[in-house]
Amino acid sequence: MEGLVGVMPLWDGEKASIWMLPGYLGGLKAVGLDSFIFPMTDDEEELARLAGLCDGLLLTGGHDVDPHLYGEDPLDSTVVPNATRDHMDRTVLELALAADKPVLGICRGLQLLNVALGGTLWQDLPQQCSSKTDHHMAAPYDRRCHDVHILPDTPLAHLLQKKTIPVNSIHHQAIKDLAPGLEEMALSDDGLVEAVSKPDSAFVWGVQWHPEYWYKTNPDCMKIFEAFAASMRFA
C-alpha cells in the first residue's frame, strides 16, 4: 500500500456544502500520508470507484448517527442525523472492511463503526447516561478534558505503553452496546467505551476523542496517526 487516505466529509447544512477541519488532513500529512476528501454523495458506483483509490479510510466526526440504523427512534431534537452521510460512510466502510484496508474512526467515526457492525449508541448522554465525567468541553480543544483508562493487552496499550492518558472530548453520543467483533481498548471513569479495535482486521481502530486537534503537541495523539500510517506501509 502507498498511503492514500480517503477522508469522509463534514457537512454544513445551512450552506449546503462540505467542509473539513484542517487537523484531520494535517495529522495525516504529519505522518507522511496523502489524502483526499470524499464528495457528499449516495451514488454507490461513485463511492465504490473512490473507495478503490484509497489505501486507508478516515471516518471523521460530524452529524449524529441515525438511531433507526440500530433499531431506535430519535430521542428528540438533540439528535441530528444526516441520511446521506450515514449511507456513504457505511458503504465505504463496508468496502474497506471487505478489502481489509486500514480504517481509523474518530468520534462519530467510532460510533458509526460500532453501529455498522451491529452495536447501539446512547443517543444523548446528558439525558440517558449522565455522569460526573465531562464529555463535551469548550474550546480550545488541544488540552485535557478527562482521562481514559487503557485496557491491558490491547493494541492501544502496546502502542502507548501507558495505563491512563488525558484526552479531549466533544460528543453527546457514545457506544451503549459494543458491536460483535469489536473489542474495547479504553474506558472513561464512568465506564463509557473510549477506544475500540477489530482484532480480525489488519487495522480497524476507533477513538472517541479528537487527536486531530491535539496531535501537534500531544505525542499520544501523534502516535495514533503514526500507527494508522504504519498499518498501510506494512500491509
C-alpha positions in Angstrom: 0.0 0.0 0.0 1.2 3.5 -0.8 -0.7 5.7 1.8 -3.6 7.5 0.1 -6.4 8.0 2.7 -10.0 8.7 1.8 -11.4 11.2 4.3 -15.2 11.3 4.9 -16.5 14.9 4.5 -18.1 17.1 7.1 -21.4 18.7 6.0 -22.7 22.3 6.5 -26.5 22.1 6.0 -27.0 25.9 6.1 -24.5 26.4 3.3 -25.3 23.0 1.5 -21.5 22.4 1.3 -18.9 20.0 2.5 -16.1 21.3 4.8 -13.1 19.9 6.6 -11.2 20.5 9.9 -7.6 21.1 8.9 -6.4 18.8 11.7 -7.7 15.7 10.0 -5.6 16.3 6.9 -2.8 17.8 8.9 -2.5 14.8 11.1 -2.3 12.5 8.1 0.2 14.7 6.4 2.4 14.8 9.5 2.9 11.0 9.3 3.5 11.1 5.5 0.1 10.2 4.3 -1.7 11.8 1.3 -5.4 12.2 1.4 -8.5 13.4 -0.4 -12.0 14.3 0.8 -14.9 12.3 -0.5 -17.7 14.2 -2.1 -21.1 14.2 -0.4 -23.0 11.6 -2.4 -25.1 8.5 -2.1 -24.1 7.3 -5.7 -22.8 3.8 -4.9 -20.9 3.5 -8.1 -19.1 6.7 -7.4 -18.4 5.6 -3.8 -17.1 2.3 -5.0 -14.8 3.9 -7.5 -13.4 6.3 -5.0 -13.0 3.7 -2.3 -11.0 1.7 -4.8 -8.4 4.5 -4.9 -7.9 4.5 -1.1 -5.2 2.7 0.8 -7.0 3.6 4.0 -10.1 5.3 5.3 -10.6 8.0 7.9 -14.1 8.2 9.4 -14.4 11.7 10.7 -16.7 13.4 13.3 -19.9 15.3 12.5 -23.6 14.6 12.5 -25.2 12.0 14.8 -25.6 8.5 13.6 -29.3 7.9 12.8 -30.9 5.8 15.6 -33.0 4.0 13.1 -29.8 2.2 12.0 -29.7 0.5 15.4 -33.5 -0.1 15.7 -34.5 3.0 17.7 -36.5 6.2 17.1 -34.7 9.5 17.6 -34.9 10.6 21.3 -35.8 14.2 20.5 -34.4 17.3 18.7 -30.9 16.8 20.3 -30.3 14.0 17.8 -29.3 15.5 14.4 -28.5 12.8 11.8 -27.7 13.1 8.1 -29.0 10.3 5.9 -26.6 10.8 3.0 -23.6 10.9 5.4 -24.8 7.7 7.1 -25.2 5.9 3.8 -21.9 6.9 2.3 -19.9 6.2 5.5 -21.4 2.7 5.8 -21.0 2.0 2.2 -17.3 3.0 2.1 -16.7 1.3 5.4 -18.1 -2.0 4.1 -15.9 -1.8 1.1 -12.8 -1.0 3.2 -13.5 -3.9 5.6 -14.1 -6.3 2.7 -10.7 -5.4 1.2 -9.1 -5.4 4.7 -7.9 -1.8 4.3 -6.9 0.2 7.4 -9.7 2.2 9.0 -9.4 4.9 11.7 -12.6 6.3 13.2 -12.7 9.5 15.2 -15.7 10.4 17.4 -18.7 9.9 15.1 -16.3 7.6 13.2 -16.1 5.3 16.2 -19.8 5.4 16.7 -20.5 4.7 13.0 -18.2 1.8 13.1 -20.0 0.3 16.1 -23.4 0.8 14.5 -22.3 -0.6 11.2 -21.1 -3.8 12.9 -24.3 -4.3 14.9 -23.9 -2.2 18.0 -26.0 0.6 19.6 -25.5 4.1 20.9 -26.6 6.3 23.8 -28.4 9.0 21.8 -27.8 11.8 24.3 -25.5 11.3 27.2 -26.9 14.2 29.4 -30.4 12.6 29.2 -29.6 8.9 29.1 -26.3 8.4 30.8 -25.4 11.4 32.9 -22.2 11.3 35.0 -19.6 13.5 36.7 -17.3 13.0 33.7 -17.4 15.9 31.2 -17.7 14.6 27.7 -18.3 17.9 25.9 -15.6 20.5 26.6 -15.4 24.1 25.4 -12.7 25.3 23.1 -9.7 25.3 22.9 -9.6 21.6 22.2 -5.9 20.9 22.4 -6.0 20.2 26.1 -7.2 17.7 28.7 -11.0 17.2 29.3 -10.8 14.0 31.2 -8.7 10.8 31.5 -9.2 7.4 29.9 -8.0 4.1 31.2 -6.3 1.9 28.6 -7.1 -1.8 28.9 -4.1 -4.1 29.1 -3.0 -6.4 26.3 -4.8 -4.2 23.7 -3.2 -2.7 20.6 -3.6 0.8 22.1 -1.8 -0.4 25.3 1.0 -1.9 23.2 1.3 1.4 21.2 1.3 3.9 24.1 2.8 1.8 26.9 0.5 3.6 29.4 -2.4 2.8 31.7 -4.0 6.2 31.6 -3.9 9.2 29.3 -5.6 12.6 29.2 -8.0 13.2 26.3 -10.1 16.0 24.8 -13.8 15.3 24.4 -16.6 16.8 22.3 -19.5 14.4 22.0 -23.0 13.8 23.3 -23.5 10.3 21.9 -21.4 7.2 22.8 -21.3 3.4 22.5 -24.0 1.7 24.5 -23.8 -2.0 23.3 -20.5 -2.9 21.7 -20.8 -4.5 18.3 -19.9 -8.1 17.9 -16.3 -8.3 16.5 -15.1 -5.2 18.2 -13.0 -5.1 21.4 -12.7 -2.3 23.9 -9.3 -0.7 24.2 -10.0 2.2 26.6 -12.7 3.4 29.0 -13.5 6.6 30.7 -14.1 6.9 34.5 -17.8 6.5 34.0 -17.4 3.3 32.0 -18.0 4.6 28.5 -16.1 3.0 25.7 -13.4 5.4 24.5 -11.5 3.3 22.0 -12.1 0.0 20.1 -10.3 -2.3 17.7 -11.4 -5.0 15.4 -9.0 -7.9 16.1 -9.7 -9.9 12.9 -8.8 -7.0 10.7 -5.3 -5.7 9.8 -6.1 -2.3 11.4 -9.5 -1.1 12.3 -9.4 1.4 15.3 -11.9 3.9 16.6 -11.3 6.6 19.3 -13.9 8.8 20.9 -11.5 11.7 21.5 -10.1 14.0 18.9 -6.4 13.5 18.0 -6.8 15.9 15.1 -7.0 18.8 17.5 -4.0 17.8 19.6 -1.5 15.8 17.6 0.9 18.8 17.3 1.6 18.9 21.0 0.4 15.6 22.3 2.7 12.6 21.5 -0.1 10.1 22.3 -2.3 11.6 19.7 0.5 11.7 17.1 1.2 8.0 17.8 -2.3 7.1 16.8 -1.8 8.7 13.4 1.6 7.0 13.2 0.1 3.6 13.9 -2.5 4.2 11.2 0.2 5.1 8.7 2.3 2.1 9.7 -0.6 -0.2 9.0 -0.7 0.9 5.4 3.1 0.8 4.8 3.5 -2.7 6.1 0.2 -4.2 4.8 
